[in-house]
Amino acid sequence: MLESLLMHTEPACISIFGLNTGIACTSSFSNILSPILQIMIPAGASFVVFRAVERYLAPSFKKTLPQATGGVRISSQVFFVTLPPMNFWAFYRIKRLRRYIGFVTIATFASTYLFGIIPGVVVFFVISLYLIVKWSRQHNKQFDQPTPQPTEP
């Protein structure tokens, strides 16, 4: 019986962004696997590029780009997030750049694939604004807490 099922299935090839991956499978398996690969391959590629940049270029950036040593103004952080190249600087200042790239990359690829480019851009900005406000407040709380003064006997 299994042999008769295998003989009647036609192999289909998974194509990602118009490129042939060479993975041959049944059409039902292709319908499940293709969307997963279309999200995971670009996300994995962006992660590899980010790790390479971090490893080889980050040491020189650390010498020239100071991180915030005190509190940051949330209004300036929100302004930086609305400018696409400056959004990385805003998250770098509060030491959350890696998390930001991870969250936004996955969410943007998924929403762009599922809903299109315009909703993907909207999701990108909404998540960026939410994360910068939340994480900037957490960053500022570190500096708002009073330091305990030692009591003299």
URZILIN-V166564 format. One line per field, one symbol per residue. ss: DSSP state (~ for helix, > for strand, _ for the rest). phi: phi as a letter, one per 30 degrees, with the letter a starting at -180 (. if undefined). burial: # if it has 24 or more other C-alpha atoms within 12 Angstrom, else .. A space follows every 10 residues. Layout:
ss: ???
phi: ???
burial: ???
This chain:
ss: _~~~~~~~__ >>>>>>__>> >>>>>>~~~~ ~~~~~~~~~~ ~~~~~~~~~~ ~~~~~~_~~~ ~~~~______ ___~~~~~~~ ~~___~~~~~ ~~~___~~~~ ~~~~~~~~~~ ~~~~~_~~~~ ~~~~~~~~~~ ~~~~~~~~~~ ~~~~______ ___
phi: .ddddddcdc dccdcchicd diccaddddd dddedddddd dddddddddd dddddccded dddccdddcb dcdddddddd ddcedddddd dddcibddde dddddddddd ddddcjdddd dddedddddd dddddddddd ddcdddddcd dcd
burial: .......... ...#...... .........# ..##..###. ..#....... .......... .......... .#.#..##.# ##....#### #######..# #..####### ###....... #.###.###. ###.##..#. .......... ...
